[in-house]
Amino acid sequence: MMKAHVYVTLKPSVLDPQGQTIHNALRKIGFGQVEGVRQGKFFTLNLADGLSPADAGAQVERIAREVLTNPVIEEFTYQIEG
């Protein structure tokens, strides 16, 4: 079975209050070497056997673009394994 791992993050130009809160908390507990935190979402898609790598990539890109992300404020990357 093929799996796709999709990572969705806010675009760099979009403020990330949750990431900033985590960053501040890390500094307060002694992790001052962390220079920034951006939060995001992670999805695993189980793909049907028999898909070619090109077809799998095309489907995952379409799913990520049309369903998993808000293209105004988010971007995505993905990896396919199997």
N, C-alpha and C positions, 0 to 999 in steps of 0.2 A: 504494500500500500504506500502511495506517495503522501507526504505531508508537506504542507506549506506553513511556514511561520511568518506571520505578518506583524510588523512593528509600526505602530501609528504614533506619531509625535506631533506636538505643536510646531508650527513653523517658527524659525528663529525670531521673526519679527513680532510674534504674538507673546504678550506677557503671560507668565506662568506662575500664578500666585501659590499654587500647591507646591511646585518645585522650589519656590523661594522660601516657603515655610519650612520645608524639609531641610533646605540648605542652612537656614538660620538655626534650626534645632541641632544639626550636625556640628556646627561651629560651637554652640553652647556646651556640647558634651565632649569637646576635645578633638574634633575632626576638622581642624582649621585648614588642612591641606586640600580639602575638597573645594574647588573654586566655583562650582555651580551645579545645579540639579535641574533637570527637565523631566517632567513626568510624561507618561504616555500609556498606551494600551498595547496588549500583546494578544494575538489570536493564533490558534492552531487549526488549520483546515485539513481534514482527511479527504484526500482525493481518490476517485475511483481508479482501480487498476486499469491499465490499457491506455491511459492518456499519454500522448507524446510529451516530451519536455516543453516543446513550443506551445502546445495546446494548454498544458497545465499553467505555464507562465501567463498566457493570454487570459485564461479564466481568473487566475488569482489577481492579476492587475485590474481586471474589470470589477471583480468583487470588492477589492480594496478601494478603488476609486468611487464606485457607485453606492456601496453599502457601508463599509467600515470607516470611512473618513468623511469629514466635512472639508471639502477642498479649499474653502475660504481660509481656514485657520490651521489645517492639519496637512501633514505629508506622510508618506509611507515608504517602507522598504520591505522586501520579503526574501525568503530563502525557500527553496524547494529541496526536499531530500527524499531519497528512495527512488 
